Amino acid sequence: MTKTLLLLCFLSLAASGFAHGSIKKGDIKVFELKKGDISLKVTNYGATILSLILPDKNGKLGDVILEYRSLKDYINDTSYFGATVGRVANRIGGAQFTLNGIHYKLPANEGNNTLHGGKIGFSDVIWKVKKYQRESKPSITFTYHSFNGEEGFPGDLLVTASYTLYGKNQLSIIMKAKALNKATPVNLVNHAYWSLGGHNSGNILNEQVQIFGSKITLVDSHLIPTGKFASVKGTPYDFLKPHVVGSRINQLSQSKGYDINYVIDGVKGKKINRAAIVYDKKSERAMEIWTNKPGVQFYTGNYLENVKGKDGAVYQAHAGLCLETQDFPDSVNHPNFPSTIVSPGKDYKHYMLFKFSTEAPHGFS
């Protein structure tokens, strides 16, 4: 780390004296990136986004990321606020898979299934800072060495997560992984909860969303993919044209809200594709998401309840929405899904680009 490294510790850390496993006082730090009107705060705990401050239509700055009020809440987190999730994000059915003739049994942390990497996934470990730059092109790169057998997964895996601010109100996130000695499944995502009206504005049910996916991966009652696909046309899952999030949410069989993977259209042959657009009419903040991955999980914070957030906010169901670009859930158990297996000599890369503005995107009103 350079001498100019900005290390802003959580205020609650010293007071609480709280430790989790090998995590000790002073291990967890906060870093800030600024460029123009945009300001990003991240932490090395889980390579997590804590806040993103953007102007609204009147130039008033507001924080559009849900964040806990204290470090202790992050360590006990079950909502994955802003975290880098892995080694395999989303769900693995039955907490098991077979690879190269070897059967692997994983810790089950959601019923009989594995969710977001297991009981202690990448969101629950301290990452190292590989590079931190605050001038010109503000960026930070975190790195983590996942050991062979960690949460049941085979092989050592070297992972990086980079955050960069550039252009006019743009954020890029690049996640890379290199298998060092064994083939292993990899699916890394960022799990930010967005509320373009402001993290303390109530809920996202009045925000408008467009998702560039004409199919979803069907799931069973435990949200595990069946391996089949379904068209969204004529269903409450159809966001091919912009719709208000809450306009059809009560029509879902999962009555609490959206939690489904969309198959992004036009992925084949393209390096990056537009996955989704979100627009908040009141603030006129808009967010456009681009990725090189084939899927995007749309989740509407269905199970948030009395979550104590920053600035005195208390988050309830639908306080934020997630649009997690990703490989398909449970791909390791579905040969017809795009493979998530990374072998030594074959690198993994997940590219995300977030473009922010203060005007209604085309087709929105």
N, C-alpha and C positions, 0 to 999 in steps of 0.2 A: 504494500500500500504506500502511496505517496504521502509526503508530509502535509500536502494540502487537503488530504481526505477529510471530508466533513462527516463527523460522527455525532449524530444527535440521538442520544439514548432515550428510550421511553422513560418518562418521568416516574412511572409507577414501578419501574424495575428496582430502584434502590429502596423504595419504601416497602415493597412486598418481600424482598429477599427470596423470591420464588425461583425454584429450580425444577427442571423437567429432564429426567435422565441425566445425561452428561452436560446439559446446558447450564451454564453458571452466570452469575451476575457479570454484566459487562460484555457477554458474548454477542448479544443481539444489538444491532445498531441500525440507524436510519440514515438514508442518503437522499439528497435532494438534487433534482435536475431542473433547470429553468431555461426557457427560450421564448422570448417575446411574452405573450400573454399566458403561456402554458407553464404549469409547474407540477412536477411529478415527485412524489415521495415513495421510496421503496425500502424494504428491509431485507437483511441477509437471512432472516428467519423464513424459510420457505421461498426465498427469492420472490417476496410478496409485494404487490402494489398496495400502498396504504391510502394514497390520495392522488387525485388529478384535478387540478384547478383550471377552469376554463371561463372565458367571458360569456355572458349572455348577449341578447340583441342590443342591450343598452350599455354594454361594456362592463357590467357588474360581474365580478369574479365569484365563482361558486364551485364547490367540490362535488364531483359527480360520481365518486366511488364510495361505497359503503365500507366503513372501517370500525373496528372495535374501539372501545374507550381505553383499553389497557393491554399490556403485554400478557398478563395472566389469561385474558380472554382469548388471545391468539393461541397460547399453548394448549388451552382446553377446547379449541375450536372444533366444531362439527359441521360448519357451513363452508369452510375453505375460502373465506373472504380474501380475494385478490391473489391467491397463492399460485405458485407453479406446482402443478399436480402431476405425479408420476410414481413409480416407473411406468405404470399403465393407468391412465386416467379413465374415468367412467367405470363401467361394471364388467366383471368377469364372472360369468355364470358358474355356479357350483364351486367357486373359488378353486378352479383347477383347469389345467390344459395339458396337452401332450405336444412335445416338440422334439423332432428328430428321434422318435421312438422312446423318449423319456417322459414319464408322467410327473407333472409338478403339482403339488398341493400347496395352496396359498392360505394365509390367515383369512378367515371370513369375518368381515367387519360390518356387513349389512345383511342380516339374516344369514342365509347360506352362501352368500356371494361376496366377492371382493370389490370394494369401492375405492376408487382414487388411489390405488397403490398399496392398500392394506392399512393395518393399524397404525403404523408409523411410516407414512409415505414421504415423498420429497417435500411436501408442504410442512412437515414437522421436524425438519433438520436444519442445522446451521450450514449455510453455503459460504464459501470463501469468495472474497472480492478479487477478481483477476485483473480488472481494469476499471478505472474511474476517471472520467474526464468531464469537466464542467465548462470548459471554454469552447467556443465555435460550434462544435457538434456534441452537445451534452449527451453522455452515455455512461452506462455502467454494465459490466459483465460479471455475473456470478458463476461459480463453478462448484460442482459436487461430484465426488467419487462414490458411486454406489457399489458396494461390495458384493461378491458372489454369494448368493443365498439370502440377500437382504429381502425381507418380506416374502421369501420363497422363490424369488426370481433367479434364473441362472446367469452366471457370468458377471464380471466386473464391467461397469458402465461409467464412462466419463461424460458428464452432462454440463452444458453451459446454457445460461439464460441471459440475454442481452436486451437492455432497454435503451432506446435512442430517441431523442427529440430532434426533429429537423423540419425544414420547410416552414410553412405557415400552419401552426397548430396540427402537427402530425406526430404520431407516436408509432414506432416500430418495435416489435418484440420478435426476437429470433431465438429459437431454442434448438440446440444441437446435441447430438449424442453419438458416442463412439463406443461400440462393443469391443472390449479389449481381448477377450479370450474365448467367449462362447456366444452362440446365437441366442437372442433374447427378444421378447416382445417389448416395444417401446411406443408409448402414446402420451406425449406431454401436452398439457394445455395450461392456459391462464384462466383462472376462475374468478375474475373480477365481477362484482355486482355493480351494474350501472344504473344510475338514475339521473338522466340529463337535466331534469328540473332542479336537481340538487339532492344530495344524499339525505337531507332532512325535509324533503318536500312532500312526504306522505307515502305515495305509492306510484307505481309505473303503469297502472291500468289505463291511464289516459294517453300514454305515449303511443306513437304510431311506429309500426315495425313493418319492414319489407324483408323477406327472406328469399334468396334466389335459389330455391330448391323445390322442385316439383314432386319429389318423393320423400318419404320418411322410411326409416328402418322400423318395422313393426316390432312391438315388444309384448311380453307376457305381463301377468299381473304384478310381477316383481321387477319390471322395467328391464328385463333381459331380452335382447333381440332374439327373434325367432328364426332369423336368417332370411325372412321375406321382406319385400318392399311393397309400399302402397302409394298410390297417387294421392296428393293432397287436395286435388280439385273437388270442389263441392263439399268440403269438410271444414271444420273449425281450424284445421291445421294449414289452411291455404293462406299464405302471406305473399303469394307471388305478386300481388298488388298491395300497396300499403293498407294496413288495417289497424285500428285502435286495439291495443292488447286486450283490454277487458271486454270488447264488444261481443265475443263469442266464447269467452272462457267458461261460462256456465254450461256450455253444450258438450264439454269434454267428458269422456268416461272417467278420466282422472280429474275429478271435479275440483281438486285444489288448484289446478293450473297446468301450465305447459312444462313438460320435461321429456323432450324427444329429440332424436337426431335427424337432421335434414341432410339429404344427399344434394350437394351443391351442383347445380347444372353447369355443363360446359367445362368440366375439369380436364378432360382428356386433351393432351397436347398443349395445354397452357401452363405457364409457370405460376401465375397467381390469378385468382378469380375473385370477383366480388361476391361476398357471402351474405351480407345483410346491411340494412340501413335502419337507424333509429332516429326519430325526430320528436322533440318535445315542443309542442305548439306554443306554450306559455312563454318559455325562455327563448324559443327559436334555436336552441342548440340542436345540432344534427351530428350524427356519427356514422361514418361509412367504414365497413370492415372488409378487408381483402386478405386472402390466404392462399397458400399452396396446398392445403389439405382438402380431402374430399367431403368432409362433413362439418356440420355445425350443430351443437347442442343448444336448443332454446329452452331456458329454464327461467321460471318467473318467481323464484324465491318463495316457493309454496309453503315451506315449513318454518319460516322465520316467525318467532313468537317472543315478544318482550325482550329482544336482543338489545343490550345497552351499547350504543354507538358513541362516536365522538360528538363533541359539542352539545352533549345532553340529549342527543337523539335516541329514540327507542324504536327499533325496527320491528315491524309486524310483517305478516305474510304479504308478498308482492311489493316490498319496499324497494327492491331492485330486481333487475333482470340480468341474466347471463346469456351471452352468445359465444360459446366456447368452440372455436374452430378446432378440428380434431380428425383423427382416423375414426372409423366406425367402432362403437362399443362392442366388446366381446368378439372382436375380429379374430382373435386367436382360436376361437372355437367354431368359426364359420369360414370354411375354405372359399366360399363364393364372395366374401368381402375382400377388399384390398388388403394385402398382407401388412402386418405391423412388425414383422420379424426383421431385426437388424443383426446382421452377421459381421464378424470381424472383417475389416476391410471395406465395409459398406456403411457409410455414415447416414445418420438421421438428421433431417432439418425440417423445422416447422417455422414458417414465416407468417407473421401477422402484421398488417398495416392498418392503423386507425386514423382516419381523416376527420377532423372536426371543423364545423363551420357554424355560422349563425344566420342561416337562411334556409327556407324550405327546399328540400331536394325536389327534383323533377317528379311529378306525380303525387306529391304530398301537399296538404293544404292545412 
